[in-house]
Amino acid sequence: MVAGRDVRRLPARGGALTAMSQAMPAVSPVEVSWFSALCDDDYEFMGVPDPALVSSWEHCRGIALAAEELGFDNLLLPSGYQLGIDNTAFAAGLAPFLKRMLLAIRCGELWPPQLARQLATLDRMLGGRLTINIISSERPAETLAGGPRYARTIELMQILKTLLDGKPLDFAGEHYTLRVDPPRIRTLSGRCPPFYFGGLSEEAREAAAAGCDVYLQWPDTLANVKAVKADLDTRAAKRGRTLRHGYRVHVVVRDTEAEARDAADRLLSKLDAEAGAAIRARSLDASSTGVRRQAELRESAGSDGYVEENLWTGIGRARSGCGAAIVGDPDQVLRKLEAYGAIGMDAFILSGYPHAREADLFGRYVLPKLPHGPLAF
């Protein structure tokens, strides 16, 4: 039974659901993750708080277990301060029930040796299947320019990789000076879990090229996603490194394109413009280069909010960060994801509103058609 209310069941036969081609081109498997709304980001109608969807242990656990049952490869547990619930405490509670977890950590909030021990413990609880989403964010009540903030992020990634690889650390940087042995508790593999990381500014791209394993992009046109990927590959190659690539986007999938577009429009049908602006402004990353790019996408879209085929920017009117959705019938959503896969996206982190309902729809009508599995490192 999927958590959430009023899970809409699509017909088992007929319409777009049985129109999948029997001769689809071969595609490489990709990692397909879902999102557990720990930061008060779940809605029936965007911008309209719903007590039944507010972040809580019970509600977010329901999303996580639904995604696990549906066969998603990973689960992103986002992190915030003012919004929602603590993701690390939540992760520890869910670890016995999940096969894989992508835990977001905000740089600077915990002292690195303690964070390394915490992450190693979680990895053990997950049977060696922890992955880490590095967030280069200001700490609560902190103001730090992009340059120093990303320099701190690079230092933290270096420190964590050393300690989680089980090596002694002797580090002197601008933000951390540490001489310490690794914690006794090690990850199951004895190595640091992979780092997923995103950011569009010059400093963010340099940080990604220097330290992450999977570079994440927010929604954009196929051409721009391809161009950013090429830029990051070049930067990483100069350091003798290679990157995997991921794409974070919302989805709205229904039996027909018309029904999907109606569902997308319904999400915004009660949105007050001032309330939407307030939601966007309260995020810790509200002024970042990536958030500005999402605003540019909305401004360049047509009157219906679509910036290219099946990519709808309207959802960004009521949230910061990831501000567009793939909207369409199962065939269209599948083809759009395959198009991103064809230009080098190895992983997708998906979400939809309400999260449990959209996970159910995508998990039953698109996920089985998409070759997928956890990324191997």
C-alpha positions in Angstrom: 0.0 0.0 0.0 1.5 3.3 -1.1 1.6 6.1 1.5 -0.3 9.3 0.7 -3.9 10.1 -0.2 -6.0 9.5 -3.3 -3.4 7.5 -5.3 -4.8 7.7 -8.8 -4.7 4.4 -10.6 -4.1 4.5 -14.3 -5.9 2.0 -16.5 -4.1 -1.3 -16.8 -4.8 -1.5 -20.6 -5.3 0.9 -23.4 -4.1 4.5 -24.0 -0.5 5.4 -23.8 0.3 2.7 -21.3 0.3 0.0 -23.9 1.7 2.0 -26.7 5.3 1.4 -25.8 7.3 0.3 -28.9 8.4 -3.2 -29.0 11.6 -2.2 -30.7 13.0 0.5 -28.4 16.7 1.4 -29.0 19.1 -0.2 -26.6 20.1 2.2 -23.8 22.6 1.9 -21.0 21.1 1.4 -17.5 20.8 4.5 -15.5 20.3 5.1 -11.7 16.8 6.2 -11.0 16.2 7.8 -7.5 13.2 9.3 -5.8 13.0 12.2 -3.3 11.7 12.1 0.3 10.2 15.5 1.2 12.0 16.2 4.5 12.0 19.9 4.0 8.3 20.8 4.0 8.1 20.4 0.3 5.1 18.3 -0.4 1.8 19.7 -1.8 -1.5 18.7 -3.4 -1.6 22.4 -4.6 1.7 24.2 -4.8 2.1 26.9 -2.2 -0.9 25.8 -0.2 0.2 24.1 3.1 -1.5 20.8 3.8 -1.3 19.4 7.3 -1.4 15.9 6.0 1.7 16.5 3.8 3.9 18.4 6.2 7.3 16.8 6.8 7.1 14.4 9.7 8.6 11.0 10.5 5.4 9.2 9.5 4.8 11.1 6.2 8.4 11.0 5.0 8.8 7.4 6.0 5.7 6.6 3.9 7.3 8.2 0.8 10.6 6.4 1.4 9.0 2.9 1.8 6.8 3.5 -1.2 9.8 4.3 -3.3 11.6 1.2 -2.0 8.7 -1.0 -2.8 8.3 0.4 -6.3 11.9 -0.4 -7.2 13.7 2.9 -7.3 17.5 2.5 -7.1 18.2 5.3 -4.5 16.5 7.8 -2.3 17.6 11.4 -1.8 17.2 12.7 1.7 17.4 16.5 1.4 18.7 18.8 4.2 17.6 22.1 5.4 17.7 24.0 8.7 14.5 26.1 9.0 12.4 23.7 7.1 11.3 20.1 7.8 13.1 17.5 9.9 16.7 16.4 10.4 17.8 14.1 7.6 20.6 12.3 9.4 18.3 11.2 12.3 15.7 10.2 9.7 18.3 8.2 7.7 19.3 6.2 10.8 15.7 5.4 11.5 15.1 4.2 7.9 18.4 2.5 7.2 17.1 -1.1 8.1 14.3 -0.7 5.6 16.2 0.7 2.5 18.6 -0.9 0.1 20.3 2.4 -0.8 20.3 6.1 0.4 21.6 9.4 -1.0 22.1 11.5 2.1 22.5 15.3 1.7 25.0 17.0 4.0 25.5 20.7 4.3 29.2 21.7 4.4 30.3 23.2 7.7 27.4 22.1 9.9 29.3 19.3 11.6 33.0 18.9 12.5 34.5 16.7 9.8 35.9 13.9 11.9 32.6 13.5 13.7 30.8 13.6 10.4 33.1 10.9 9.0 32.3 8.6 11.9 28.5 9.3 11.5 28.7 8.5 7.8 30.7 5.3 8.3 28.1 4.2 10.8 25.2 4.9 8.5 27.0 3.0 5.7 27.3 0.0 7.9 23.6 0.2 8.8 22.8 0.2 5.1 25.0 -2.8 4.3 27.6 -0.6 2.5 25.2 1.2 0.2 25.4 4.8 1.4 25.9 7.6 -1.2 26.4 11.3 -0.2 25.0 14.5 -1.7 27.4 17.3 -0.8 25.6 20.7 -0.4 27.8 23.8 -0.5 25.6 25.9 1.7 26.0 28.6 4.2 25.5 27.5 7.8 22.4 28.8 9.5 23.0 32.5 10.5 26.2 32.6 8.4 27.0 34.8 5.4 29.8 33.5 3.3 30.7 34.5 -0.3 30.7 31.9 -3.0 34.5 31.7 -3.3 35.3 30.9 0.3 32.2 28.7 0.6 33.2 26.4 -2.3 36.8 26.4 -1.0 35.4 25.0 2.2 33.5 22.4 0.3 36.6 21.2 -1.5 38.4 21.0 1.8 35.6 19.0 3.4 35.5 16.5 0.5 39.2 16.0 0.8 39.0 15.4 4.5 36.1 13.1 4.3 37.6 11.0 1.5 40.9 10.6 3.5 39.2 9.6 6.8 36.5 7.4 5.1 39.3 5.7 3.1 40.7 4.7 6.5 43.8 6.9 6.3 45.4 9.2 8.9 44.8 12.9 8.2 47.3 15.7 8.4 45.5 18.7 6.8 46.1 22.4 6.8 43.7 24.5 4.8 42.0 27.8 4.9 39.0 26.5 6.7 40.2 23.4 8.5 43.4 22.4 10.2 43.3 18.8 11.4 45.7 16.1 12.4 43.7 13.0 13.3 43.5 9.3 12.8 40.4 7.9 11.0 37.5 6.7 13.1 37.7 3.1 14.2 34.4 2.4 12.5 34.9 2.1 8.7 32.5 1.8 5.8 31.8 -1.7 4.8 33.9 -1.4 1.7 36.7 0.4 3.5 36.4 3.3 1.0 34.6 6.6 1.0 31.1 6.5 -0.4 30.6 8.4 -3.7 29.9 12.1 -3.6 27.1 13.6 -5.6 27.3 17.3 -6.0 25.7 20.1 -8.0 26.3 23.8 -8.7 26.4 26.0 -11.8 28.7 28.9 -10.8 32.4 29.0 -11.8 33.4 28.2 -8.2 30.9 25.3 -8.1 32.1 23.8 -11.3 35.7 23.9 -10.1 34.7 22.3 -6.8 32.9 19.5 -8.7 35.8 18.9 -11.0 38.1 18.7 -8.0 36.2 16.4 -5.7 32.9 14.9 -6.6 32.1 11.6 -8.3 28.7 12.4 -9.8 27.9 16.0 -11.0 24.2 16.9 -10.7 22.4 19.4 -12.9 19.0 20.9 -12.3 16.5 21.0 -15.2 17.5 22.7 -18.4 17.2 22.2 -22.1 18.9 19.3 -23.7 21.4 21.6 -25.4 22.4 23.4 -22.2 22.7 20.1 -20.2 25.0 18.7 -22.9 27.1 21.9 -22.9 27.5 21.9 -19.1 28.4 18.3 -19.1 31.1 18.9 -21.7 32.5 21.7 -19.6 32.7 19.6 -16.4 34.3 16.7 -18.3 37.0 19.1 -19.5 37.6 20.6 -16.1 37.8 17.1 -14.5 40.1 15.8 -17.2 42.6 18.6 -16.5 42.9 17.1 -13.0 43.2 13.5 -14.3 39.7 12.7 -13.1 36.5 11.5 -14.7 32.9 12.3 -13.6 29.6 10.6 -13.8 26.6 12.8 -14.4 23.1 13.1 -13.0 20.0 15.1 -13.6 17.5 16.3 -10.9 14.0 17.0 -12.2 10.3 16.6 -11.3 7.9 14.4 -13.3 4.1 14.5 -14.0 3.0 11.4 -15.8 -0.6 10.5 -16.7 -2.3 8.2 -19.3 -2.4 11.0 -21.9 -0.4 14.1 -22.6 -3.6 16.2 -22.1 -4.2 14.6 -18.7 -0.6 15.2 -17.7 -0.8 18.9 -18.7 -4.1 19.2 -16.8 -2.5 17.7 -13.7 0.5 20.1 -14.0 -1.9 23.1 -14.3 -3.9 21.8 -11.3 -0.8 22.0 -9.2 -0.7 25.8 -9.7 -4.4 26.4 -9.6 -4.4 27.8 -6.1 -1.0 29.5 -6.1 -0.8 33.0 -4.9 2.0 34.9 -6.7 3.3 36.5 -3.4 3.2 33.1 -1.6 5.2 31.6 -4.4 7.8 34.3 -4.2 8.1 33.9 -0.5 8.6 30.1 -0.8 11.4 30.7 -3.3 13.1 33.4 -1.1 13.2 31.3 2.1 15.6 28.7 0.7 19.3 28.9 1.8 20.3 28.8 -1.9 17.7 31.3 -3.1 20.3 33.7 -4.7 22.6 31.1 -6.2 23.6 30.9 -9.9 21.7 27.7 -10.3 18.5 29.3 -8.9 18.9 32.3 -11.2 19.2 29.9 -14.2 15.9 28.3 -13.2 14.3 31.7 -13.2 15.8 32.4 -16.7 14.2 29.1 -17.9 10.8 30.3 -16.7 11.2 33.7 -18.3 12.2 32.1 -21.7 9.3 29.6 -21.7 6.2 30.0 -23.8 2.9 31.3 -22.4 2.1 27.7 -21.3 5.3 27.4 -19.3 7.1 24.9 -21.6 10.6 25.7 -22.5 11.0 22.7 -24.8 9.1 19.6 -25.6 7.6 18.1 -22.4 9.8 20.4 -20.1 7.5 22.5 -18.0 8.9 25.4 -15.9 5.7 26.3 -14.0 6.6 24.2 -11.0 9.4 26.6 -10.3 6.9 29.4 -9.5 6.4 27.7 -6.1 9.8 26.3 -5.1 13.4 27.2 -5.0 16.1 25.0 -6.6 14.9 22.4 -9.1 12.3 24.3 -11.0 11.0 22.3 -13.9 9.2 19.0 -14.6 9.0 16.5 -17.4 5.3 16.3 -18.2 3.6 13.8 -20.5 2.2 10.4 -21.0 4.5 7.4 -20.1 6.0 7.2 -23.6 6.8 10.9 -23.6 8.4 10.9 -20.2 10.4 7.8 -21.1 11.6 9.3 -24.3 12.6 12.5 -22.6 14.7 10.6 -19.9 16.2 8.5 -22.7 17.2 11.7 -24.5 19.0 13.0 -21.5 20.6 9.5 -21.1 21.8 9.7 -24.7 23.8 12.9 -24.0 25.5 11.3 -21.0 23.2 11.5 -17.9 24.0 8.4 -15.8 21.5 9.1 -13.0 18.2 10.7 -12.4 16.8 12.1 -9.2 13.1 12.5 -9.6 10.2 13.9 -7.6 6.6 14.9 -8.1 3.6 16.2 -6.2 2.3 14.8 -4.0 5.4 12.7 -3.7 3.9 9.4 -2.8 1.3 9.6 -5.5 3.7 10.6 -8.3 6.2 8.0 -7.2 3.5 5.4 -7.6 2.5 6.6 -11.1 6.1 6.8 -12.4 7.1 3.6 -10.6 4.4 1.6 -12.2 4.2 3.1 -15.7 7.7 4.4 -16.6 10.3 2.8 -14.4 9.7 -0.8 -15.6 10.4 0.4 -19.2 13.6 2.1 -18.3 16.8 0.0 -17.9 18.1 1.0 -14.5 20.2 0.0 -11.5 22.5 1.6 -8.9 25.6 3.3 -10.3 28.8 1.2 -9.9 32.0 2.9 -8.8 
